[in-house]
Amino acid sequence: MAGLSNVDVDIDFTTQTTPNDVVTIIATEPLTNNEQWHNMQPGDSQLFRYGEPLA
């Protein structure tokens, strides 16, 4: 259950996805307060394949 940071709303992604799905969200600020977010610095880039970051 994802709890949105700026409103009192939870989103249950299990109603929209399966356990095999990967949900990747790219945003300028963290959108949720109970999930892991990875910070990137200006000029950084990240390549994704099927929603998973490539090393």
Biopython code that builds the backbone (N, CA, C, O; Angstrom):
import numpy as np
from Bio.PDB.StructureBuilder import StructureBuilder

atoms = [
    (1, "MET", "N", (0.855, -1.170, 0.000)),
    (1, "MET", "CA", (0.000, 0.000, 0.000)),
    (1, "MET", "C", (0.902, 1.234, 0.000)),
    (1, "MET", "O", (1.722, 1.401, 0.903)),
    (2, "ALA", "N", (0.760, 2.079, -0.983)),
    (2, "ALA", "CA", (1.558, 3.300, -1.102)),
    (2, "ALA", "C", (0.786, 4.459, -0.477)),
    (2, "ALA", "O", (-0.348, 4.733, -0.869)),
    (3, "GLY", "N", (1.397, 5.137, 0.492)),
    (3, "GLY", "CA", (0.779, 6.304, 1.108)),
    (3, "GLY", "C", (1.323, 7.566, 0.483)),
    (3, "GLY", "O", (2.519, 7.839, 0.589)),
    (4, "LEU", "N", (0.469, 8.348, -0.170)),
    (4, "LEU", "CA", (0.922, 9.569, -0.831)),
    (4, "LEU", "C", (1.346, 10.611, 0.202)),
    (4, "LEU", "O", (0.689, 10.780, 1.229)),
    (5, "SER", "N", (2.441, 11.301, -0.075)),
    (5, "SER", "CA", (3.018, 12.254, 0.876)),
    (5, "SER", "C", (2.176, 13.502, 1.079)),
    (5, "SER", "O", (2.088, 13.996, 2.203)),
    (6, "ASN", "N", (1.558, 14.022, 0.042)),
    (6, "ASN", "CA", (0.911, 15.322, 0.139)),
    (6, "ASN", "C", (-0.602, 15.262, 0.354)),
    (6, "ASN", "O", (-1.242, 16.307, 0.472)),
    (7, "VAL", "N", (-1.182, 14.071, 0.406)),
    (7, "VAL", "CA", (-2.613, 13.923, 0.683)),
    (7, "VAL", "C", (-2.827, 12.689, 1.552)),
    (7, "VAL", "O", (-1.967, 11.810, 1.622)),
    (8, "ASP", "N", (-3.956, 12.634, 2.197)),
    (8, "ASP", "CA", (-4.269, 11.506, 3.069)),
    (8, "ASP", "C", (-4.949, 10.403, 2.269)),
    (8, "ASP", "O", (-6.121, 10.091, 2.480)),
    (9, "VAL", "N", (-4.178, 9.812, 1.331)),
    (9, "VAL", "CA", (-4.703, 8.785, 0.434)),
    (9, "VAL", "C", (-3.696, 7.653, 0.346)),
    (9, "VAL", "O", (-2.488, 7.888, 0.314)),
    (10, "ASP", "N", (-4.195, 6.426, 0.306)),
    (10, "ASP", "CA", (-3.360, 5.258, 0.055)),
    (10, "ASP", "C", (-3.750, 4.665, -1.285)),
    (10, "ASP", "O", (-4.921, 4.684, -1.666)),
    (11, "ILE", "N", (-2.768, 4.139, -1.998)),
    (11, "ILE", "CA", (-3.011, 3.483, -3.274)),
    (11, "ILE", "C", (-2.573, 2.029, -3.142)),
    (11, "ILE", "O", (-1.432, 1.747, -2.774)),
    (12, "ASP", "N", (-3.467, 1.129, -3.438)),
    (12, "ASP", "CA", (-3.173, -0.300, -3.388)),
    (12, "ASP", "C", (-2.855, -0.772, -4.800)),
    (12, "ASP", "O", (-3.761, -1.038, -5.590)),
    (13, "PHE", "N", (-1.562, -0.875, -5.117)),
    (13, "PHE", "CA", (-1.156, -1.280, -6.465)),
    (13, "PHE", "C", (-1.515, -2.737, -6.768)),
    (13, "PHE", "O", (-1.528, -3.130, -7.934)),
    (14, "THR", "N", (-1.807, -3.547, -5.741)),
    (14, "THR", "CA", (-2.140, -4.950, -5.995)),
    (14, "THR", "C", (-3.452, -5.100, -6.736)),
    (14, "THR", "O", (-3.709, -6.149, -7.327)),
    (15, "THR", "N", (-4.294, -4.069, -6.718)),
    (15, "THR", "CA", (-5.547, -4.144, -7.474)),
    (15, "THR", "C", (-5.330, -3.883, -8.959)),
    (15, "THR", "O", (-6.208, -4.165, -9.773)),
    (16, "GLN", "N", (-4.162, -3.345, -9.316)),
    (16, "GLN", "CA", (-3.857, -2.994, -10.702)),
    (16, "GLN", "C", (-2.723, -3.816, -11.297)),
    (16, "GLN", "O", (-2.507, -3.791, -12.509)),
    (17, "THR", "N", (-1.992, -4.550, -10.449)),
    (17, "THR", "CA", (-0.805, -5.278, -10.908)),
    (17, "THR", "C", (-0.830, -6.710, -10.383)),
    (17, "THR", "O", (-1.672, -7.074, -9.562)),
    (18, "THR", "N", (0.106, -7.507, -10.871)),
    (18, "THR", "CA", (0.299, -8.865, -10.367)),
    (18, "THR", "C", (1.620, -8.899, -9.594)),
    (18, "THR", "O", (2.424, -7.976, -9.721)),
    (19, "PRO", "N", (1.857, -9.942, -8.799)),
    (19, "PRO", "CA", (3.140, -10.042, -8.076)),
    (19, "PRO", "C", (4.356, -10.060, -9.004)),
    (19, "PRO", "O", (5.468, -9.780, -8.554)),
    (20, "ASN", "N", (4.173, -10.381, -10.287)),
    (20, "ASN", "CA", (5.284, -10.418, -11.236)),
    (20, "ASN", "C", (5.547, -9.073, -11.898)),
    (20, "ASN", "O", (6.562, -8.917, -12.577)),
    (21, "ASP", "N", (4.662, -8.102, -11.720)),
    (21, "ASP", "CA", (4.824, -6.783, -12.331)),
    (21, "ASP", "C", (5.857, -5.946, -11.588)),
    (21, "ASP", "O", (6.076, -6.119, -10.388)),
    (22, "VAL", "N", (6.481, -5.046, -12.318)),
    (22, "VAL", "CA", (7.413, -4.078, -11.747)),
    (22, "VAL", "C", (6.809, -2.699, -11.968)),
    (22, "VAL", "O", (6.474, -2.337, -13.096)),
    (23, "VAL", "N", (6.669, -1.932, -10.897)),
    (23, "VAL", "CA", (6.148, -0.568, -10.993)),
    (23, "VAL", "C", (7.312, 0.389, -10.785)),
    (23, "VAL", "O", (7.939, 0.389, -9.726)),
    (24, "THR", "N", (7.601, 1.203, -11.794)),
    (24, "THR", "CA", (8.675, 2.176, -11.729)),
    (24, "THR", "C", (8.082, 3.556, -11.946)),
    (24, "THR", "O", (7.405, 3.798, -12.944)),
    (25, "ILE", "N", (8.338, 4.464, -11.006)),
    (25, "ILE", "CA", (7.844, 5.832, -11.102)),
    (25, "ILE", "C", (9.049, 6.759, -11.056)),
    (25, "ILE", "O", (9.894, 6.643, -10.168)),
    (26, "ILE", "N", (9.126, 7.670, -12.001)),
    (26, "ILE", "CA", (10.205, 8.657, -12.030)),
    (26, "ILE", "C", (9.576, 10.009, -11.746)),
    (26, "ILE", "O", (8.656, 10.434, -12.445)),
    (27, "ALA", "N", (10.080, 10.690, -10.705)),
    (27, "ALA", "CA", (9.507, 11.970, -10.287)),
    (27, "ALA", "C", (10.612, 12.866, -9.760)),
    (27, "ALA", "O", (11.696, 12.390, -9.420)),
    (28, "THR", "N", (10.341, 14.164, -9.692)),
    (28, "THR", "CA", (11.340, 15.106, -9.184)),
    (28, "THR", "C", (11.420, 15.106, -7.661)),
    (28, "THR", "O", (12.434, 15.522, -7.102)),
    (29, "GLU", "N", (10.382, 14.653, -6.986)),
    (29, "GLU", "CA", (10.344, 14.545, -5.532)),
    (29, "GLU", "C", (9.656, 13.235, -5.170)),
    (29, "GLU", "O", (8.791, 12.779, -5.917)),
    (30, "PRO", "N", (10.017, 12.605, -4.028)),
    (30, "PRO", "CA", (9.309, 11.388, -3.609)),
    (30, "PRO", "C", (7.808, 11.654, -3.476)),
    (30, "PRO", "O", (7.401, 12.663, -2.900)),
    (31, "LEU", "N", (6.997, 10.757, -4.004)),
    (31, "LEU", "CA", (5.547, 10.919, -3.974)),
    (31, "LEU", "C", (4.883, 10.184, -2.814)),
    (31, "LEU", "O", (3.746, 10.483, -2.449)),
    (32, "THR", "N", (5.597, 9.225, -2.241)),
    (32, "THR", "CA", (5.042, 8.433, -1.149)),
    (32, "THR", "C", (5.926, 8.556, 0.082)),
    (32, "THR", "O", (7.101, 8.913, -0.010)),
    (33, "ASN", "N", (5.338, 8.251, 1.241)),
    (33, "ASN", "CA", (6.087, 8.359, 2.488)),
    (33, "ASN", "C", (6.417, 7.012, 3.109)),
    (33, "ASN", "O", (6.986, 6.965, 4.199)),
    (34, "ASN", "N", (6.079, 5.924, 2.449)),
    (34, "ASN", "CA", (6.330, 4.605, 3.035)),
    (34, "ASN", "C", (6.980, 3.626, 2.054)),
    (34, "ASN", "O", (6.859, 2.411, 2.208)),
    (35, "GLU", "N", (7.668, 4.166, 1.045)),
    (35, "GLU", "CA", (8.369, 3.329, 0.083)),
    (35, "GLU", "C", (9.766, 3.882, -0.156)),
    (35, "GLU", "O", (10.043, 5.043, 0.144)),
    (36, "GLN", "N", (10.645, 3.042, -0.699)),
    (36, "GLN", "CA", (12.028, 3.433, -0.944)),
    (36, "GLN", "C", (12.133, 4.230, -2.241)),
    (36, "GLN", "O", (11.631, 3.805, -3.281)),
    (37, "TRP", "N", (12.789, 5.386, -2.171)),
    (37, "TRP", "CA", (13.061, 6.220, -3.341)),
    (37, "TRP", "C", (14.574, 6.379, -3.468)),
    (37, "TRP", "O", (15.282, 6.428, -2.463)),
    (38, "HIS", "N", (15.066, 6.460, -4.694)),
    (38, "HIS", "CA", (16.495, 6.630, -4.951)),
    (38, "HIS", "C", (16.724, 8.031, -5.510)),
    (38, "HIS", "O", (16.158, 8.396, -6.541)),
    (39, "ASN", "N", (17.558, 8.811, -4.826)),
    (39, "ASN", "CA", (17.862, 10.169, -5.284)),
    (39, "ASN", "C", (18.868, 10.142, -6.423)),
    (39, "ASN", "O", (19.791, 9.327, -6.440)),
    (40, "MET", "N", (18.674, 11.041, -7.365)),
    (40, "MET", "CA", (19.625, 11.246, -8.455)),
    (40, "MET", "C", (20.023, 12.716, -8.438)),
    (40, "MET", "O", (19.236, 13.580, -8.052)),
    (41, "GLN", "N", (21.228, 12.982, -8.854)),
    (41, "GLN", "CA", (21.744, 14.344, -8.901)),
    (41, "GLN", "C", (21.592, 14.898, -10.320)),
    (41, "GLN", "O", (21.518, 14.126, -11.276)),
    (42, "PRO", "N", (21.546, 16.219, -10.466)),
    (42, "PRO", "CA", (21.490, 16.802, -11.814)),
    (42, "PRO", "C", (22.628, 16.252, -12.686)),
    (42, "PRO", "O", (23.780, 16.193, -12.256)),
    (43, "GLY", "N", (22.291, 15.859, -13.888)),
    (43, "GLY", "CA", (23.284, 15.296, -14.803)),
    (43, "GLY", "C", (23.378, 13.780, -14.741)),
    (43, "GLY", "O", (23.947, 13.164, -15.642)),
    (44, "ASP", "N", (22.823, 13.154, -13.678)),
    (44, "ASP", "CA", (22.814, 11.693, -13.583)),
    (44, "ASP", "C", (21.825, 11.119, -14.583)),
    (44, "ASP", "O", (20.873, 11.792, -14.977)),
    (45, "SER", "N", (22.045, 9.890, -14.990)),
    (45, "SER", "CA", (21.095, 9.195, -15.848)),
    (45, "SER", "C", (20.984, 7.745, -15.375)),
    (45, "SER", "O", (21.875, 7.227, -14.702)),
    (46, "GLN", "N", (19.896, 7.118, -15.734)),
    (46, "GLN", "CA", (19.677, 5.720, -15.374)),
    (46, "GLN", "C", (18.934, 5.048, -16.513)),
    (46, "GLN", "O", (17.939, 5.569, -17.017)),
    (47, "LEU", "N", (19.422, 3.901, -16.909)),
    (47, "LEU", "CA", (18.778, 3.114, -17.962)),
    (47, "LEU", "C", (17.935, 2.034, -17.315)),
    (47, "LEU", "O", (18.388, 1.364, -16.387)),
    (48, "PHE", "N", (16.702, 1.856, -17.798)),
    (48, "PHE", "CA", (15.783, 0.854, -17.278)),
    (48, "PHE", "C", (15.440, -0.136, -18.373)),
    (48, "PHE", "O", (15.368, 0.223, -19.548)),
    (49, "ARG", "N", (15.230, -1.385, -17.982)),
    (49, "ARG", "CA", (14.739, -2.403, -18.900)),
    (49, "ARG", "C", (13.633, -3.166, -18.205)),
    (49, "ARG", "O", (13.854, -3.781, -17.162)),
    (50, "TYR", "N", (12.445, -3.126, -18.778)),
    (50, "TYR", "CA", (11.274, -3.753, -18.194)),
    (50, "TYR", "C", (11.019, -3.243, -16.774)),
    (50, "TYR", "O", (10.592, -4.008, -15.908)),
    (51, "GLY", "N", (11.276, -1.960, -16.533)),
    (51, "GLY", "CA", (11.014, -1.347, -15.243)),
    (51, "GLY", "C", (12.107, -1.512, -14.222)),
    (51, "GLY", "O", (12.027, -0.916, -13.148)),
    (52, "GLU", "N", (13.128, -2.296, -14.508)),
    (52, "GLU", "CA", (14.232, -2.536, -13.571)),
    (52, "GLU", "C", (15.450, -1.726, -14.004)),
    (52, "GLU", "O", (15.783, -1.710, -15.189)),
    (53, "PRO", "N", (16.128, -1.046, -13.060)),
    (53, "PRO", "CA", (17.333, -0.297, -13.427)),
    (53, "PRO", "C", (18.472, -1.244, -13.818)),
    (53, "PRO", "O", (18.673, -2.286, -13.193)),
    (54, "LEU", "N", (19.201, -0.867, -14.845)),
    (54, "LEU", "CA", (20.381, -1.615, -15.259)),
    (54, "LEU", "C", (21.602, -1.037, -14.564)),
    (54, "LEU", "O", (21.727, 0.180, -14.425)),
    (55, "ALA", "N", (22.484, -1.892, -14.137)),
    (55, "ALA", "CA", (23.688, -1.450, -13.417)),
    (55, "ALA", "C", (24.675, -0.779, -14.345)),
    (55, "ALA", "O", (25.741, -0.347, -13.905)),
]
sb = StructureBuilder()
sb.init_structure("model")
sb.init_model(0)
sb.init_chain("A")
sb.init_seg("    ")
for serial, (resi, resn, name, xyz) in enumerate(atoms, 1):
    if name == "N":
        sb.init_residue(resn, " ", resi, " ")
    sb.init_atom(name, np.array(xyz, "f"), 0.0, 1.0, " ", f" {name:<3s}", serial, name[0])
structure = sb.get_structure()
